[in-house]
Amino acid sequence: MPTFSLNLICLIALAPIRIAKSLFLSKMPAKREPPLILFGFSPWKIFIRDWFPHHRVIFTPKKMSAVEFHLHWRWVISQDARTNVLAWQYNALPQVKQFCGTKGIGFAYVEDGFIRSVKLGALHVPPISLAFDRQDVYFNANAKTDLENILSDYDFDNDTILVHRARLAIEQLVATGLSKYNSGTRVEAKTLYGPKTAKRILVIGQVERDASIAYGCSRNFSNNDLVRLAREENPDAEIIYKPHPEVLQGTAPRGSDPFEVQSLATILEVDVSLADCLQTVDHVYTITSLAGFEALLRGITVTTIGCPFYSGWGLTDDRQANSRRCRKLSVEQLFAGAYILYPRYLDPDTKAEIDIERALDVLSKMRAQEPDLKMPPATQAHGPSGTAK
């Protein structure tokens, strides 16, 4: 008998017991902490309990069939009127959000914030910031999100204190060289790139299977396509290609082969910090990477092939339009919405919720405690000829 049939029979057989248990528990006094039920979370993400210390956090199996949700988990959700539900990105069944909407149960998508950690998330390092969105995941260009609503509707002009905070936070972020992951080697641009003799363009590689591309770019476009476009539009420029750090470290699969475009660009073969890569750069090309916004913070021209959250507000060279985004924003206003109003921050030591100013201080101290990584000799970058620079 097929495995699916056996699972279905078992679930149906257990259904009366689960229903009876649900009815029994629903009549019990609500003395325990309110439930927070997580869908699509990997088991290592137990750090989420630190974010909700006054909730009873319940992990569901990451892989779940629609039958299992219908026969069991929707009853678990309904046991307590105080229940809230979180889904990590789109890892939960669509029925979860639909059920919560029908029953008036609080629901939000969860994703890493824009200032995350000193090391990569793929290494199971807890984030210092998270984004909770009741409508959709912030990188989905096809739907409205809480972030897009903030950027569209918030009265930044009359909140001068907020914009001033954003300006100071940008200055601190740029001065300290902080980024989303802060995992790369620190190195001076002159050491990395050599003397600057022409317009310098940085092409930002991404994990090509990443959801931010799938939901943020309307056409199939690879990292190598991005390098080719940058070269085609800038025939006399120096093109530098930075593959994604997770690809370089082997924690994410490589889609297109960087060395297929080594005749067109200098390829950075080690994980160098983004802040250092952006030094002396005049123009950045990206599909949907957050690195594009970090370039904007440094006054660099940015071309976006897809539609990341920061495009469509009058700051970027957009190759994918978004009819919902009609407002013009300053860099400070965009930063204020995306980095201050939208996410939450948590101190990894005290487990207390903090503001962005404290988060930058914490990350800066954590980064300072990391041992300096040396650039391997003659492997930091390979130019168009394939020779080390």
C-alpha positions as CSV (number, residue, x, y, z in Angstrom):
1,M,0.0,0.0,0.0
2,P,1.4,3.4,-0.9
3,T,2.9,5.5,2.0
4,F,0.4,8.3,1.4
5,S,-2.5,5.9,1.9
6,L,-1.0,4.5,5.1
7,N,-0.5,8.0,6.4
8,L,-4.1,9.0,5.5
9,I,-5.5,5.9,7.2
10,C,-3.5,6.7,10.4
11,L,-4.6,10.3,10.5
12,I,-8.2,9.4,10.0
13,A,-8.0,6.7,12.7
14,L,-6.5,9.3,15.1
15,A,-8.9,12.0,14.2
16,P,-11.6,11.2,16.8
17,I,-9.0,11.1,19.6
18,R,-7.5,14.4,18.5
19,I,-10.9,16.0,18.2
20,A,-11.9,14.8,21.7
21,K,-8.6,16.1,23.1
22,S,-9.2,19.4,21.4
23,L,-12.7,19.7,22.8
24,F,-11.5,18.8,26.3
25,L,-8.6,21.2,26.2
26,S,-10.8,24.0,24.9
27,K,-12.9,23.7,28.1
28,M,-9.9,24.0,30.4
29,P,-9.2,27.4,32.1
30,A,-6.7,29.4,30.1
31,K,-4.1,29.4,32.9
32,R,-1.1,28.7,30.7
33,E,0.7,31.2,28.5
34,P,-1.0,31.9,25.2
35,P,0.1,29.5,22.4
36,L,2.3,30.6,19.6
37,I,2.3,28.0,16.9
38,L,5.1,27.9,14.3
39,F,4.8,26.5,10.8
40,G,7.7,25.9,8.5
41,F,10.4,26.6,11.1
42,S,13.6,24.5,11.1
43,P,14.2,22.7,14.4
44,W,17.4,24.8,15.0
45,K,15.4,28.0,15.1
46,I,14.6,27.5,18.8
47,F,15.9,31.1,19.3
48,I,12.3,32.2,18.5
49,R,11.4,31.4,22.1
50,D,13.6,34.3,23.2
51,W,11.5,36.7,21.1
52,F,8.3,35.6,22.8
53,P,9.1,34.8,26.4
54,H,5.5,35.2,27.5
55,H,4.1,32.7,25.0
56,R,4.0,28.9,24.9
57,V,5.9,28.3,21.6
58,I,4.9,25.2,19.7
59,F,6.9,23.9,16.8
60,T,5.0,21.9,14.1
61,P,6.7,19.4,11.7
62,K,8.5,21.4,9.0
63,K,7.1,19.0,6.4
64,M,3.4,18.7,6.7
65,S,0.7,17.4,4.4
66,A,-2.6,19.2,3.8
67,V,-4.4,16.2,5.3
68,E,-2.3,16.4,8.5
69,F,-3.1,20.0,8.9
70,H,-6.8,19.5,8.3
71,L,-7.2,16.6,10.7
72,H,-4.9,17.8,13.5
73,W,-3.2,21.2,13.4
74,R,-6.3,23.3,12.7
75,W,-7.8,21.8,15.8
76,V,-4.7,22.6,17.8
77,I,-4.9,26.2,16.6
78,S,-8.5,26.4,17.6
79,Q,-8.0,25.2,21.1
80,D,-7.2,28.6,22.6
81,A,-8.7,31.9,21.5
82,R,-5.4,33.6,22.4
83,T,-3.5,31.6,19.8
84,N,-1.2,33.3,17.3
85,V,0.5,31.6,14.3
86,L,3.8,32.3,12.6
87,A,5.1,31.0,9.3
88,W,8.8,31.1,8.2
89,Q,8.8,32.6,4.7
90,Y,6.6,30.4,2.5
91,N,7.5,27.1,4.2
92,A,4.0,26.7,5.6
93,L,1.1,25.3,3.7
94,P,-1.1,28.1,2.2
95,Q,-4.0,26.5,4.1
96,V,-2.5,27.8,7.3
97,K,-2.8,31.5,6.5
98,Q,-6.3,30.8,4.9
99,F,-7.5,29.1,8.0
100,C,-6.2,31.8,10.3
101,G,-7.9,34.5,8.2
102,T,-11.2,32.7,8.2
103,K,-11.1,32.2,12.0
104,G,-9.7,35.6,12.9
105,I,-6.5,34.1,14.3
106,G,-3.4,36.3,14.4
107,F,-1.0,35.3,11.6
108,A,2.4,36.7,10.4
109,Y,5.2,35.7,8.1
110,V,8.7,35.7,9.6
111,E,12.0,36.5,7.9
112,D,15.4,37.7,8.9
113,G,15.8,41.4,9.3
114,F,18.2,43.5,7.3
115,I,20.9,43.6,10.0
116,R,21.2,40.0,11.0
117,S,24.4,38.6,12.5
118,V,28.2,38.4,12.4
119,K,28.0,35.0,10.6
120,L,25.8,33.5,8.0
121,G,22.3,32.3,8.8
122,A,23.1,29.0,6.9
123,L,25.5,28.3,9.8
124,H,22.6,28.3,12.2
125,V,23.6,31.6,13.9
126,P,20.6,33.3,15.6
127,P,19.6,36.7,14.1
128,I,19.7,39.9,16.0
129,S,16.7,41.2,13.9
130,L,13.5,39.7,12.5
131,A,10.7,41.0,10.3
132,F,7.1,40.0,11.1
133,D,4.7,40.8,8.3
134,R,0.9,40.1,8.5
135,Q,0.3,40.4,4.8
136,D,3.2,38.8,2.9
137,V,7.0,38.4,2.9
138,Y,8.7,41.7,2.3
139,F,10.6,40.4,-0.8
140,N,7.4,39.5,-2.7
141,A,7.0,42.2,-5.3
142,N,3.7,40.7,-6.4
143,A,1.8,41.5,-3.2
144,K,1.3,44.2,-0.7
145,T,3.3,43.9,2.5
146,D,3.4,45.7,5.8
147,L,6.8,47.1,4.8
148,E,5.4,48.4,1.5
149,N,2.5,50.0,3.4
150,I,4.9,51.8,5.7
151,L,6.9,53.1,2.8
152,S,3.8,54.2,1.0
153,D,1.8,55.7,3.8
154,Y,4.0,56.8,6.7
155,D,4.3,60.6,7.2
156,F,8.0,60.8,7.2
157,D,8.0,64.6,6.5
158,N,6.3,65.3,9.9
159,D,8.5,62.8,11.9
160,T,11.8,64.7,11.9
161,I,13.0,62.8,14.9
162,L,12.6,59.4,13.2
163,V,14.4,60.7,10.0
164,H,17.2,62.1,12.2
165,R,17.6,58.8,13.9
166,A,17.8,57.1,10.5
167,R,20.5,59.6,9.3
168,L,22.6,58.9,12.4
169,A,22.1,55.1,12.1
170,I,23.2,55.2,8.5
171,E,26.3,57.1,9.5
172,Q,27.1,54.6,12.2
173,L,26.4,51.6,9.9
174,V,28.7,53.0,7.1
175,A,31.4,54.1,9.6
176,T,31.6,50.7,11.2
177,G,31.4,48.7,8.0
178,L,28.4,46.7,9.2
179,S,26.2,44.8,6.8
180,K,23.5,42.1,7.0
181,Y,25.9,39.2,7.8
182,N,29.3,40.8,8.6
183,S,31.0,37.5,7.9
184,G,33.6,38.5,5.3
185,T,37.2,39.3,5.5
186,R,38.1,43.0,6.0
187,V,40.4,44.4,3.4
188,E,41.2,47.7,1.9
189,A,39.9,48.3,-1.6
190,K,43.3,49.1,-3.0
191,T,44.6,45.7,-1.8
192,L,41.5,44.0,-3.2
193,Y,41.1,45.7,-6.5
194,G,44.4,47.4,-7.2
195,P,44.6,51.0,-8.6
196,K,41.4,52.5,-10.0
197,T,41.8,53.3,-13.7
198,A,38.2,53.3,-15.0
199,K,34.6,53.4,-13.8
200,R,34.3,50.6,-11.3
201,I,31.1,48.4,-11.3
202,L,30.3,45.8,-8.7
203,V,28.0,42.9,-9.7
204,I,26.3,41.3,-6.7
205,G,25.7,37.6,-7.0
206,Q,22.9,35.9,-5.1
207,V,21.8,32.3,-4.3
208,E,19.9,31.8,-7.6
209,R,17.3,29.5,-6.0
210,D,16.6,32.2,-3.4
211,A,13.0,33.1,-2.8
212,S,13.8,36.8,-3.1
213,I,14.6,36.2,-6.8
214,A,11.6,33.8,-7.3
215,Y,9.1,36.3,-5.9
216,G,11.0,39.5,-6.7
217,C,12.0,39.1,-10.3
218,S,9.5,38.6,-13.1
219,R,11.9,37.0,-15.5
220,N,14.6,34.3,-15.4
221,F,17.9,36.1,-14.8
222,S,21.0,34.4,-13.6
223,N,24.1,35.9,-11.9
224,N,26.0,35.4,-15.1
225,D,23.3,37.2,-17.1
226,L,23.8,40.1,-14.7
227,V,27.5,40.2,-15.4
228,R,26.9,40.1,-19.1
229,L,24.4,43.0,-18.8
230,A,26.8,45.1,-16.8
231,R,29.6,44.5,-19.4
232,E,27.2,45.2,-22.3
233,E,26.1,48.5,-20.8
234,N,29.6,49.5,-19.6
235,P,32.1,48.2,-22.2
236,D,35.0,50.3,-20.9
237,A,34.4,49.9,-17.2
238,E,36.1,47.7,-14.7
239,I,33.6,45.0,-13.8
240,I,33.9,43.1,-10.5
241,Y,31.7,40.1,-9.7
242,K,31.1,39.2,-6.0
243,P,29.5,35.7,-5.7
244,H,27.2,35.2,-2.7
245,P,29.0,34.3,0.5
246,E,26.9,31.2,1.1
247,V,28.0,30.0,-2.4
248,L,31.6,30.8,-1.7
249,Q,31.4,28.9,1.7
250,G,29.6,25.9,0.1
251,T,26.5,26.3,2.3
252,A,24.3,27.0,-0.8
253,P,24.3,25.5,-4.3
254,R,26.0,27.3,-7.1
255,G,23.6,28.0,-10.0
256,S,25.6,29.6,-12.9
257,D,29.3,29.0,-12.9
258,P,31.2,32.3,-12.2
259,F,34.1,31.2,-14.3
260,E,32.0,31.2,-17.4
261,V,32.1,35.0,-17.2
262,Q,35.7,35.4,-16.1
263,S,36.6,37.0,-19.5
264,L,34.1,39.8,-18.7
265,A,34.8,40.5,-15.0
266,T,37.2,40.2,-12.1
267,I,35.8,37.5,-9.8
268,L,36.2,37.7,-6.1
269,E,36.8,34.1,-4.9
270,V,36.8,34.6,-1.2
271,D,34.1,36.1,1.1
272,V,35.1,39.7,1.5
273,S,33.0,42.0,3.6
274,L,30.4,43.9,1.5
275,A,31.3,47.2,3.1
276,D,34.9,46.8,1.8
277,C,33.7,45.6,-1.6
278,L,31.7,48.8,-2.0
279,Q,34.8,51.0,-1.5
280,T,35.7,53.0,-4.6
281,V,32.7,51.5,-6.5
282,D,30.7,53.8,-8.8
283,H,27.8,51.6,-9.8
284,V,26.2,48.4,-8.5
285,Y,24.2,45.9,-10.5
286,T,21.9,43.4,-8.6
287,I,18.8,41.3,-9.2
288,T,17.1,41.8,-5.8
289,S,20.0,41.7,-3.3
290,L,19.9,43.8,-0.1
291,A,23.4,44.8,-1.1
292,G,21.8,47.2,-3.5
293,F,20.3,49.2,-0.7
294,E,23.5,49.1,1.2
295,A,25.1,50.7,-1.8
296,L,22.5,53.4,-1.8
297,L,23.4,54.2,1.8
298,R,26.9,55.0,0.5
299,G,25.7,57.2,-2.4
300,I,26.4,54.6,-5.1
301,T,24.2,54.3,-8.3
302,V,22.2,51.0,-8.2
303,T,20.6,49.1,-11.0
304,T,18.0,46.5,-10.0
305,I,16.8,43.9,-12.5
306,G,14.0,42.6,-10.2
307,C,11.9,44.6,-7.8
308,P,13.4,44.5,-4.2
309,F,11.7,46.4,-1.4
310,Y,13.9,49.4,-2.0
311,S,13.2,49.9,-5.7
312,G,10.4,51.9,-7.1
313,W,10.8,54.9,-4.8
314,G,12.9,57.1,-7.0
315,L,16.3,56.0,-5.8
316,T,17.3,53.2,-8.1
317,D,17.6,52.5,-11.8
318,D,14.7,50.1,-12.0
319,R,14.4,47.5,-14.8
320,Q,11.1,46.0,-13.3
321,A,8.3,48.5,-12.7
322,N,5.9,48.3,-9.7
323,S,2.7,50.2,-10.2
324,R,1.9,50.2,-6.5
325,R,5.0,52.3,-5.7
326,C,4.3,55.9,-6.7
327,R,5.9,57.8,-3.9
328,K,9.4,59.4,-3.9
329,L,11.4,58.8,-0.8
330,S,14.8,59.9,0.4
331,V,17.4,57.3,1.4
332,E,16.9,58.3,5.1
333,Q,13.1,57.9,4.8
334,L,13.5,54.5,3.2
335,F,16.0,53.4,5.8
336,A,13.7,54.7,8.6
337,G,10.8,52.6,7.3
338,A,12.8,49.4,6.6
339,Y,15.3,49.4,9.4
340,I,13.5,51.2,12.3
341,L,9.7,51.0,11.9
342,Y,9.4,47.5,10.3
343,P,11.7,45.0,12.1
344,R,12.3,44.1,15.7
345,Y,15.7,43.8,17.3
346,L,16.8,41.5,20.2
347,D,19.9,41.6,22.3
348,P,21.6,38.1,22.0
349,D,22.9,38.3,25.6
350,T,20.1,39.9,27.6
351,K,17.3,38.6,25.4
352,A,15.7,42.1,25.7
353,E,14.1,43.9,22.8
354,I,16.3,46.8,21.7
355,D,16.3,49.6,19.2
356,I,18.5,49.9,16.1
357,E,21.0,52.1,17.7
358,R,21.7,49.4,20.4
359,A,21.6,46.7,17.8
360,L,24.4,48.4,15.8
361,D,26.5,48.7,18.9
362,V,26.0,45.1,19.8
363,L,26.9,43.9,16.3
364,S,29.9,46.2,16.1
365,K,31.3,44.7,19.4
366,M,30.6,41.2,18.2
367,R,32.4,41.9,14.9
368,A,35.4,43.3,16.7
369,Q,35.7,40.1,18.7
370,E,36.0,38.0,15.5
371,P,39.6,37.1,14.5
372,D,40.8,39.0,11.4
373,L,40.9,36.7,8.4
374,K,43.9,36.9,6.1
375,M,43.4,37.1,2.3
376,P,44.9,33.9,0.8
377,P,47.9,34.9,-1.4
378,A,47.1,35.4,-5.1
379,T,43.5,34.2,-4.8
380,Q,41.6,37.2,-3.6
381,A,40.5,38.1,-7.1
382,H,40.9,36.8,-10.7
383,G,40.7,39.3,-13.5
384,P,39.3,38.8,-17.0
385,S,42.4,37.1,-18.1
386,G,42.1,34.6,-15.2
387,T,45.3,35.9,-13.6
388,A,45.3,36.9,-10.0
389,K,45.1,40.6,-9.3
